């Protein structure tokens, strides 16, 4: 069946392997690697000014995602096309991607759609093109199909912002195992499930409805969320956006390294606060505001406001991952990577009973990571 805008196609599916070495062996020594986003897979059909959105099961989603329709119309520059992407929920204040469950709250809605768009914003990451300017792209190799996305959306790249909530999926093409491993680490640290490896030879066609070794998914899965909470120290803040304008949108949190007597960053915290708590944050931290980074804080991230390490907060999260941007235990377990807390959430409890030096230590964070590794599925 040849693609035609307005008629959804069955999606192409991937196999799974457990190591980068196995992937390179299967791919012939070289492959394209892309982030595996934790979102809602969508097929977007454009014909002139008309846009339709379908799910992986060919369910029509157009009315539930008017924001996606709008951003596609704004950046599409072709006559017609069919592209595939992932609708990923994001926190506009931290710039971080959120779990799939957040975007799933927008599916099936007939009422309150405008409120849902405001409450659960999404970014669309495009990763394939099935049809471009009346050309069937499904028989073309992968990298040619990616170029067709750029042809249809010439103003987008792999980055997004609050104004441009559409981007290309992040991709590298490599034959280097270490580069692929670093890319995997970065994907996890940015909130992705893992990475996709894709064949780039002449036979890398789009096999609609088929599952095979042209695409391979590689991800780490854990049985459960962290069982323990962490006591972290606020060392900085970022000004809020949208509904959080005028207050802090997120805090930069750190654990304590007693050997070096310093605080090392582990996450940006923007979830778990009520509106009232958010409003109070600038007042709570006013006594601790600084013009520049405190000498006992080690950070690769530059917040809008710096704090003296003083306020300890109880935080929970999904898992500990490697991160190239957070400084906690940097280089200890993995070269060029520290440890970060994925999907952090404030419990609502300020640990006034604890000094900053009583916060969760780097050694405790390392132990939590090792304990978590024993539960890998």
PEGIDA-V182035 format. One record per residue. N is the residue number from 1. PHI is phi in whole degrees, -180 to 180 (* if undefined). OMEGA is omega in whole degrees, -180 to 180 (* if undefined). D_CENTER is the distance of its C-alpha to the mean C-alpha in Angstrom with 2 decimals. Layout:
N_PHI_OMEGA_D_CENTER / N_PHI_OMEGA_D_CENTER
//
This chain:
1_*_179_33.81 / 2_-81_-180_32.93 / 3_-66_177_29.99 / 4_-150_-179_31.03 / 5_-54_-179_29.06 / 6_102_178_29.33 / 7_-118_-176_29.70 / 8_-66_177_26.49 / 9_-104_172_26.28 / 10_-65_-173_25.31 / 11_-86_175_22.06 / 12_-83_-175_21.99 / 13_-119_-175_20.81 / 14_-114_168_20.00 / 15_-88_-178_21.82 / 16_-132_172_20.48 / 17_-133_-172_21.60 / 18_-102_-179_21.36 / 19_-151_177_21.50 / 20_-64_180_20.81 / 21_-60_178_24.61 / 22_-62_-180_25.15 / 23_-64_-180_22.68 / 24_-63_178_24.55 / 25_-62_-179_27.81 / 26_-70_-175_26.91 / 27_-92_179_25.68 / 28_81_173_28.76 / 29_96_179_27.34 / 30_-151_-178_24.84 / 31_-159_168_21.74 / 32_-91_176_18.76 / 33_-116_180_15.44 / 34_-131_174_12.22 / 35_-60_171_8.61 / 36_-100_-174_8.92 / 37_-74_180_6.36 / 38_-93_-176_7.13 / 39_-143_-179_8.98 / 40_-103_-180_12.55 / 41_-72_-178_14.15 / 42_-132_174_16.53 / 43_-115_-173_19.53 / 44_-109_-179_20.59 / 45_-108_180_24.31 / 46_-126_175_25.93 / 47_-138_-173_29.69 / 48_66_179_30.92 / 49_-91_-175_29.79 / 50_-93_-180_29.01 / 51_-124_174_25.43 / 52_-127_179_24.69 / 53_-123_180_21.51 / 54_-128_177_21.76 / 55_-85_178_19.79 / 56_-64_178_19.87 / 57_-98_175_23.09 / 58_70_177_24.57 / 59_-82_-178_24.46 / 60_-78_-176_24.74 / 61_-122_-169_22.02 / 62_-53_-176_23.18 / 63_-68_-177_24.56 / 64_-80_-177_21.59 / 65_-130_179_19.25 / 66_-64_178_21.56 / 67_-67_178_18.84 / 68_-69_176_17.49 / 69_-56_-178_21.18 / 70_-64_-177_21.72 / 71_-71_176_19.04 / 72_-65_179_20.18 / 73_-59_-176_23.77 / 74_-68_-172_23.10 / 75_-110_-180_21.74 / 76_-72_-177_23.49 / 77_-126_180_26.53 / 78_-107_175_28.13 / 79_-82_180_30.83 / 80_-157_180_28.87 / 81_178_172_25.99 / 82_-132_178_23.74 / 83_-125_176_20.11 / 84_-113_179_17.40 / 85_-159_180_13.76 / 86_-125_175_10.91 / 87_-86_-173_10.79 / 88_-115_177_7.46 / 89_-70_-177_8.38 / 90_-134_171_7.55 / 91_-98_-176_9.78 / 92_-65_-178_11.88 / 93_-83_180_13.57 / 94_-102_-175_11.08 / 95_76_-175_8.68 / 96_-96_176_5.84 / 97_-81_-177_3.62 / 98_-109_-179_6.54 / 99_-65_-179_8.37 / 100_-53_-177_10.10 / 101_-54_-179_13.28 / 102_-67_-179_12.59 / 103_-72_-179_12.77 / 104_-64_178_15.57 / 105_-69_-180_17.66 / 106_-92_-178_18.15 / 107_-78_175_19.72 / 108_77_-179_23.52 / 109_-77_171_24.18 / 110_-113_-179_27.41 / 111_-127_178_27.76 / 112_67_-177_25.74 / 113_-68_180_23.38 / 114_-61_179_23.44 / 115_-64_-180_22.65 / 116_-66_178_19.69 / 117_-61_180_18.30 / 118_-71_-175_18.78 / 119_-79_-176_17.51 / 120_-125_-179_14.38 / 121_-66_179_13.11 / 122_-129_169_10.90 / 123_-117_178_9.82 / 124_-100_177_11.30 / 125_-104_-177_10.28 / 126_-86_-178_13.75 / 127_-128_179_14.63 / 128_-154_179_18.32 / 129_-133_-178_21.56 / 130_-102_-175_24.43 / 131_-157_-177_26.84 / 132_-146_178_27.44 / 133_49_177_30.49 / 134_68_177_32.59 / 135_-108_174_31.73 / 136_-74_-177_30.65 / 137_-98_-173_27.79 / 138_-65_-180_27.40 / 139_-92_-179_30.07 / 140_-89_177_28.59 / 141_-65_-174_26.69 / 142_-54_-174_22.89 / 143_-68_175_22.88 / 144_-70_178_25.41 / 145_-67_178_23.28 / 146_-66_177_20.38 / 147_-62_179_23.03 / 148_-66_175_24.05 / 149_-61_-179_20.69 / 150_-64_178_21.38 / 151_-67_-179_24.91 / 152_-78_-178_23.96 / 153_-127_-173_21.31 / 154_-67_-176_22.82 / 155_-95_-178_21.21 / 156_-105_175_17.50 / 157_-141_-176_15.66 / 158_-84_180_12.27 / 159_-109_178_11.53 / 160_-133_172_11.41 / 161_-146_-174_13.04 / 162_-61_-180_14.62 / 163_-83_-177_17.40 / 164_-112_-176_15.81 / 165_-95_175_13.04 / 166_-148_-175_13.28 / 167_-155_169_12.32 / 168_-78_173_13.02 / 169_-61_-179_10.73 / 170_-71_-172_10.54 / 171_-143_166_13.72 / 172_-130_172_16.47 / 173_-118_-173_19.92 / 174_-153_170_21.65 / 175_-117_-176_24.41 / 176_-98_-178_23.59 / 177_-61_-178_22.46 / 178_-67_177_21.43 / 179_-64_178_19.30 / 180_-65_178_17.53 / 181_-65_178_17.12 / 182_-65_178_15.71 / 183_-64_177_13.14 / 184_-63_178_12.26 / 185_-59_180_12.17 / 186_-64_180_9.87 / 187_-60_179_7.33 / 188_-63_-177_7.84 / 189_-66_-179_7.94 / 190_-95_174_4.55 / 191_97_179_3.68 / 192_-87_178_4.72 / 193_-76_-174_8.35 / 194_163_179_9.99 / 195_-136_172_11.49 / 196_-109_172_14.10 / 197_-104_-175_17.40 / 198_-131_177_19.56 / 199_-61_-179_23.26 / 200_-121_178_24.38 / 201_-78_180_28.12 / 202_-63_-178_30.39 / 203_-88_-176_29.97 / 204_-82_-180_26.20 / 205_-78_175_26.94 / 206_-91_-177_24.95 / 207_-95_-176_26.56 / 208_-58_179_26.12 / 209_80_-177_26.33 / 210_-103_174_26.63 / 211_-121_-179_24.92 / 212_-166_-173_25.67 / 213_-89_174_24.95 / 214_-70_175_23.87 / 215_-123_178_20.27 / 216_-133_177_19.26 / 217_-97_-179_16.20 / 218_-137_-179_15.68 / 219_-149_176_13.77 / 220_-103_179_14.81 / 221_-125_-179_15.63 / 222_-123_-175_17.35 / 223_-69_-175_20.11 / 224_-156_175_19.33 / 225_-72_177_17.67 / 226_-59_-180_19.22 / 227_-83_-178_22.79 / 228_-104_171_23.40 / 229_-87_176_22.30 / 230_-119_173_22.01 / 231_-103_-173_24.14 / 232_-116_-177_22.34 / 233_-106_177_23.86 / 234_-77_-179_22.66 / 235_-120_179_23.17 / 236_-175_180_21.74 / 237_-147_178_20.31 / 238_-123_179_18.54 / 239_-64_-176_20.34 / 240_-77_177_19.03 / 241_-125_177_18.39 / 242_61_-179_19.63 / 243_-63_-178_21.16 / 244_-97_178_20.70 / 245_-59_180_22.70 / 246_94_176_25.49 / 247_-135_178_23.95 / 248_-82_176_21.15 / 249_-90_-179_17.64 / 250_-161_178_16.33 / 251_-113_174_18.12 / 252_-93_-172_17.63 / 253_-111_-176_18.73 / 254_-137_169_20.64 / 255_-105_-173_22.67 / 256_-109_175_26.20 / 257_-109_-175_27.65 / 258_-67_-180_31.37 / 259_-65_-179_32.54 / 260_-100_-175_31.45 / 261_51_178_31.80 / 262_-147_-179_28.51 / 263_-110_-174_25.22 / 264_-117_-171_22.02 / 265_-71_-177_18.57 / 266_-134_178_16.18 / 267_-172_165_13.61 / 268_-100_-176_13.24 / 269_-111_179_14.76 / 270_-134_-176_14.62 / 271_-118_177_15.05 / 272_103_-180_18.42 / 273_-98_170_20.69 / 274_-77_178_23.28 / 275_-59_-179_24.22 / 276_-67_179_27.33 / 277_-64_179_25.61 / 278_-61_-180_23.38 / 279_-62_-177_26.61 / 280_-80_-172_28.26 / 281_-55_-180_25.75 / 282_-59_179_27.42 / 283_-69_-180_30.79 / 284_-60_-174_29.75 / 285_-96_-179_28.50 / 286_-54_-179_31.19 / 287_-65_-173_33.52 / 288_-110_-178_30.97 / 289_-67_179_29.78 / 290_-129_177_30.35 / 291_-80_-179_30.63 / 292_-144_-177_28.87 / 293_-60_177_27.01 / 294_-65_-177_29.12 / 295_-62_180_30.71 / 296_-93_179_29.56 / 297_-105_174_25.84 / 298_-109_-175_23.99 / 299_-148_173_20.74 / 300_-93_-177_18.86 / 301_-102_-180_17.18 / 302_-104_178_19.58 / 303_-77_176_19.53 / 304_-73_-179_21.67 / 305_-131_177_24.08 / 306_-101_177_25.21 / 307_-125_162_26.81 / 308_-68_178_29.43 / 309_-63_-176_27.97 / 310_-149_-172_29.77 / 311_-90_180_27.85 / 312_-102_-176_26.56 / 313_-130_179_24.18 / 314_-87_-174_23.38 / 315_-132_173_19.72 / 316_-116_-179_18.34 / 317_-162_-176_15.04 / 318_-84_-176_13.78 / 319_-168_173_14.23 / 320_-99_180_14.84 / 321_-127_172_12.86 / 322_-74_-180_13.83 / 323_-145_176_12.49 / 324_-80_-175_14.09 / 325_-109_179_13.94 / 326_-99_-169_15.39 / 327_-95_-179_19.11 / 328_-62_179_19.93 / 329_55_-176_21.92 / 330_-64_179_20.93 / 331_79_-177_22.66 / 332_-77_-179_24.26 / 333_-97_-177_22.58 / 334_-148_179_20.86 / 335_-62_177_21.87 / 336_62_177_19.74 / 337_-149_172_17.26 / 338_-107_177_17.44 / 339_-112_-180_16.22 / 340_-137_175_13.56 / 341_-93_-179_13.28 / 342_-88_-179_10.13 / 343_53_180_10.11 / 344_-68_-180_13.34 / 345_-145_178_15.93 / 346_-73_-180_19.33 / 347_-79_-176_22.21 / 348_98_-175_24.51 / 349_-108_170_26.69 / 350_-86_-178_27.71 / 351_-89_179_29.42 / 352_-65_-179_32.48 / 353_-81_-175_34.35 / 354_-118_170_32.41 / 355_-77_178_32.79 / 356_-58_179_29.73 / 357_-71_177_31.22 / 358_-92_-179_31.05 / 359_-67_175_27.24 / 360_-53_-177_25.30 / 361_-92_176_26.16 / 362_-59_179_24.38 / 363_-62_178_26.62 / 364_-65_178_25.63 / 365_-64_178_21.92 / 366_-61_180_22.84 / 367_-65_177_24.95 / 368_-63_179_22.26 / 369_-64_-179_20.04 / 370_-65_178_23.13 / 371_-63_179_24.05 / 372_-64_-178_20.70 / 373_-62_-180_21.15 / 374_-71_-179_24.43 / 375_-100_-179_22.78 / 376_-61_-180_20.71 / 377_-68_*_21.57
//
